[in-house]
C-alpha cells in the first residue's frame, strides 16, 4: 500500500513538474517572439546568404525559436509517460494561459503610464517608455491567432506521429520517434503561423511567406537534431526517479491512452 502511494505521488509530481516547465517555455516563447534577431551576428559568423527563389536570405529569426524546440521535446517526454491525453490536456491549458497572458498584456498597455516612468529612460535615448513598452509587447490580432492555431496543430501532430512511431518501435529508438514527430510538427508550425499572421493578416505574398518559413524550418531542423542528446538525458533521469517498474508501467499505459 505504501509503495502504491509513493508511486502515485511520483506520478503526480512528475506531471506537475513537466507541466509547469512546458507552460513556462510556451508562454515565454510567445512573449519574447516579438524580437527578431540575426543568428549569424549573434554567433559571430558570416551571413548564410541562402538563395531561395532568386533572393538571398539569412537567419533572421524570432527570439521565440530558442524555446519552441524545447517545448516540442517536452511534448515528446510527456507523450512518452502520459500519452496523447496528457499532451492534449497541457496543450489546451497552455493555449488558455496564452490567451490570458495576452489579455493581461493588452490591459497593461492601456494603463496610463506615470510621468516619472515615461521619462525615466530619456538619458538612454528612449523618449517615452510607454511607447516603447507598447511597441515591444503589443502584437497584432492575426499574429496572436496564428501563433495559437500553429501551436495547437503542431502539438496534436507531434503527439500523433510520436505515438504511431512508438507503436512500430516499442521503447527502442527514442531518437526516431522524438526527432521524427518534431520535424513533421515543426514543418507545419513554421508555415501555419506565417500564413495566418502575414499572408492573411499583413498581405505578404505567398512566395515570401514560403521563403521565410523555409528559413525558420531549416533552423528548427538543425536544433531538433542537436537537442536529441537532451532527450536521452531527460528520459534517463526520469526513469531513475520513477524506478524501473513504475516507468515501464507508465509508458505501457501511455500507449493505450487517446
C-alpha positions as CSV (number, residue, x, y, z in Angstrom):
1,X,0.0,0.0,0.0
2,X,2.8,2.4,1.0
3,X,4.6,1.6,-2.3
4,X,1.5,2.3,-4.3
5,X,1.0,5.7,-2.6
6,X,4.7,6.5,-3.2
7,X,4.4,5.6,-6.9
8,X,1.2,7.7,-7.3
9,X,3.0,10.6,-5.6
10,X,5.9,10.4,-8.1
11,X,3.4,10.1,-11.0
12,X,1.7,13.4,-9.9
13,X,4.9,15.3,-9.1
14,X,6.5,14.4,-12.4
15,X,3.4,15.6,-14.3
16,X,3.3,18.9,-12.3
17,X,7.0,19.5,-13.0
18,X,6.8,18.7,-16.7
19,X,3.6,20.7,-17.0
20,X,5.0,23.8,-15.4
21,X,8.1,23.6,-17.5
22,X,6.0,23.1,-20.6
23,X,3.7,26.1,-19.8
24,X,6.6,28.4,-18.8
25,X,8.5,27.7,-22.0
26,X,5.4,28.1,-24.2
27,X,4.4,31.5,-22.6
28,X,7.9,32.9,-22.5
29,X,8.4,31.9,-26.2
30,X,5.3,33.8,-27.2
31,X,6.3,37.0,-25.3
32,X,9.9,37.1,-26.5
33,X,8.9,36.2,-30.0
34,X,8.4,39.9,-30.8
35,X,12.2,40.3,-31.1
36,X,13.8,39.5,-34.5
37,X,17.4,38.5,-34.2
38,X,20.3,37.7,-36.5
39,X,21.5,34.2,-35.8
40,X,24.8,34.8,-37.7
41,X,25.6,38.1,-35.9
42,X,24.7,36.5,-32.5
43,X,27.2,33.7,-33.2
44,X,29.8,35.9,-34.8
45,X,29.8,34.0,-38.1
46,X,29.4,35.2,-41.7
47,X,25.9,35.5,-43.2
48,X,24.4,32.3,-44.6
49,X,23.2,34.0,-47.8
50,X,20.9,31.2,-48.7
51,X,19.5,31.6,-52.2
52,X,15.7,30.9,-52.5
53,X,13.6,31.9,-55.4
54,X,16.3,34.3,-56.8
55,X,16.6,36.1,-53.4
56,X,19.2,35.9,-50.7
57,X,18.0,35.1,-47.2
58,X,19.8,34.9,-43.9
59,X,18.8,33.5,-40.5
60,X,16.8,36.4,-39.1
61,X,14.5,34.7,-36.6
62,X,12.1,35.4,-33.8
63,X,13.6,35.0,-30.3
64,X,10.9,32.5,-29.6
65,X,12.7,29.9,-31.7
66,X,15.1,29.5,-28.8
67,X,12.4,27.8,-26.7
68,X,10.0,26.2,-29.2
69,X,12.3,23.2,-29.8
70,X,12.4,22.7,-26.0
71,X,8.5,22.8,-25.9
72,X,8.4,20.0,-28.5
73,X,11.0,17.9,-26.7
74,X,8.9,18.3,-23.5
75,X,5.8,17.3,-25.6
76,X,7.6,14.0,-26.6
77,X,8.6,13.3,-23.0
78,X,5.0,13.9,-21.7
79,X,3.7,11.7,-24.5
80,X,6.2,9.0,-23.5
81,X,4.9,8.8,-20.0
82,X,1.4,10.2,-20.0
83,X,0.2,9.5,-23.6
84,X,-1.6,11.7,-26.1
85,X,-4.2,12.5,-23.4
86,X,-1.5,14.2,-21.3
87,X,-0.2,16.2,-24.2
88,X,-3.8,17.4,-25.2
89,X,-4.5,18.4,-21.6
90,X,-1.4,20.5,-21.3
91,X,-1.7,21.9,-24.8
92,X,-5.2,23.2,-24.2
93,X,-4.2,24.5,-20.9
94,X,-1.2,26.3,-22.5
95,X,-3.5,27.8,-25.1
96,X,-5.8,29.1,-22.4
97,X,-2.9,30.6,-20.5
98,X,-1.5,32.2,-23.6
99,X,-4.8,33.9,-24.3
100,X,-5.0,35.1,-20.7
101,X,-1.4,36.4,-20.9
102,X,-2.1,38.4,-24.0
103,X,-5.3,39.9,-22.4
104,X,-3.3,41.0,-19.3
105,X,-0.6,42.4,-21.5
106,X,-3.3,44.3,-23.5
107,X,-4.8,45.6,-20.3
108,X,-1.3,46.8,-19.1
109,X,-0.7,48.5,-22.4
110,X,-3.9,50.6,-21.9
111,X,-2.9,51.8,-18.5
112,X,-1.7,55.4,-18.3
113,X,2.0,55.5,-17.5
114,X,3.3,57.7,-14.7
115,X,5.3,60.7,-15.8
116,X,8.4,59.6,-13.8
117,X,8.3,56.2,-15.5
118,X,7.6,57.6,-19.0
119,X,10.7,59.9,-18.8
120,X,12.9,57.5,-16.9
121,X,15.0,56.3,-19.9
122,X,15.4,59.5,-21.8
123,X,19.1,59.5,-21.0
124,X,19.3,56.3,-22.9
125,X,17.6,57.7,-26.0
126,X,14.1,56.4,-25.2
127,X,11.9,59.5,-25.2
128,X,8.7,57.7,-23.9
129,X,8.8,54.4,-22.0
130,X,5.1,53.8,-22.5
131,X,5.5,53.9,-26.3
132,X,8.5,51.5,-26.1
133,X,6.6,49.2,-23.8
134,X,3.6,49.0,-26.1
135,X,5.7,48.6,-29.2
136,X,7.6,45.7,-27.8
137,X,4.8,43.8,-26.1
138,X,2.0,44.7,-28.5
139,X,1.2,42.1,-31.2
140,X,-1.4,42.2,-33.9
141,X,-4.5,40.0,-33.7
142,X,-3.5,37.8,-36.6
143,X,-0.1,37.1,-35.0
144,X,-1.8,36.0,-31.8
145,X,-4.4,33.9,-33.7
146,X,-1.7,32.4,-35.9
147,X,0.6,31.5,-33.0
148,X,-2.2,29.8,-31.1
149,X,-3.5,27.8,-34.1
150,X,0.0,26.8,-35.1
151,X,0.8,25.8,-31.6
152,X,-2.2,23.6,-31.2
153,X,-1.9,22.0,-34.6
154,X,1.8,21.4,-34.0
155,X,1.2,19.8,-30.6
156,X,-1.6,17.5,-31.9
157,X,0.5,16.4,-34.9
158,X,3.6,15.9,-32.8
159,X,1.7,13.7,-30.3
160,X,0.0,11.6,-33.1
161,X,3.2,11.0,-35.1
162,X,5.2,10.2,-31.9
163,X,2.7,7.5,-30.9
164,X,2.5,6.0,-34.3
165,X,6.2,5.6,-34.5
166,X,6.3,4.2,-31.0
167,X,3.8,1.5,-31.9
168,X,6.2,0.3,-34.5
169,X,9.4,0.6,-32.4
170,X,8.2,0.0,-28.9
171,X,10.5,1.5,-26.2
172,X,13.5,1.4,-28.6
173,X,14.8,4.1,-30.9
174,X,13.7,7.1,-28.8
175,X,15.6,9.4,-31.2
176,X,13.5,8.3,-34.2
177,X,10.0,8.9,-32.7
178,X,11.1,12.1,-31.0
179,X,13.0,13.7,-33.8
180,X,10.6,12.4,-36.5
181,X,7.5,13.7,-34.7
182,X,9.2,17.1,-34.0
183,X,10.4,17.5,-37.6
184,X,6.9,16.9,-39.0
185,X,5.1,19.1,-36.4
186,X,7.7,21.9,-36.7
187,X,7.3,21.8,-40.5
188,X,3.6,22.5,-40.1
189,X,4.1,25.1,-37.3
190,X,6.7,27.0,-39.4
191,X,4.2,27.8,-42.1
192,X,0.8,27.9,-40.4
193,X,1.7,30.9,-38.2
194,X,3.3,32.8,-41.1
195,X,0.4,32.3,-43.4
196,X,-2.2,33.4,-40.9
197,X,-0.2,36.3,-39.4
198,X,1.3,37.7,-42.6
199,X,-0.3,36.2,-45.7
200,X,-3.8,36.9,-44.5
201,X,-3.1,39.4,-41.8
202,X,-0.5,41.6,-43.5
203,X,-0.9,41.0,-47.2
204,X,2.5,39.4,-47.7
205,X,2.9,37.3,-50.8
206,X,2.7,33.5,-50.6
207,X,6.2,33.3,-52.0
208,X,7.7,35.5,-49.3
209,X,5.9,33.5,-46.6
210,X,7.2,30.2,-48.0
211,X,10.7,31.5,-48.2
212,X,10.7,32.8,-44.6
213,X,9.0,29.7,-43.4
214,X,11.7,27.6,-45.1
215,X,14.5,29.5,-43.3
216,X,12.7,29.0,-40.0
217,X,12.3,25.3,-40.6
218,X,15.9,24.8,-41.6
219,X,16.9,26.3,-38.2
220,X,14.4,24.2,-36.3
221,X,15.5,21.1,-38.1
222,X,19.1,21.7,-37.0
223,X,18.2,22.5,-33.4
224,X,15.9,19.4,-33.2
225,X,18.9,17.2,-34.2
226,X,21.3,18.9,-31.8
227,X,18.9,18.6,-28.9
228,X,18.5,14.8,-29.3
229,X,21.1,14.1,-26.5
230,X,19.0,16.2,-24.2
231,X,16.0,13.9,-24.8
232,X,18.0,10.9,-23.7
233,X,19.3,12.8,-20.6
234,X,15.8,13.7,-19.6
235,X,14.5,10.2,-20.3
236,X,17.2,8.5,-18.2
237,X,16.7,11.0,-15.4
238,X,13.0,10.4,-15.3
239,X,13.5,6.6,-15.4
240,X,15.8,6.8,-12.4
241,X,13.4,9.0,-10.5
242,X,10.4,6.8,-11.2
243,X,12.1,3.4,-10.8
244,X,12.0,0.6,-13.4
245,X,8.6,-0.8,-12.6
246,X,6.7,2.5,-12.5
247,X,8.5,3.8,-15.5
248,X,7.6,0.8,-17.6
249,X,4.0,0.7,-16.4
250,X,3.5,4.4,-17.2
251,X,5.0,4.0,-20.7
252,X,2.8,1.0,-21.3
253,X,-0.3,2.8,-20.1
254,X,0.6,5.9,-22.2
255,X,0.4,3.9,-25.4
256,X,-3.2,2.9,-24.5
257,X,-4.4,6.5,-23.8
258,X,-6.0,8.6,-26.5
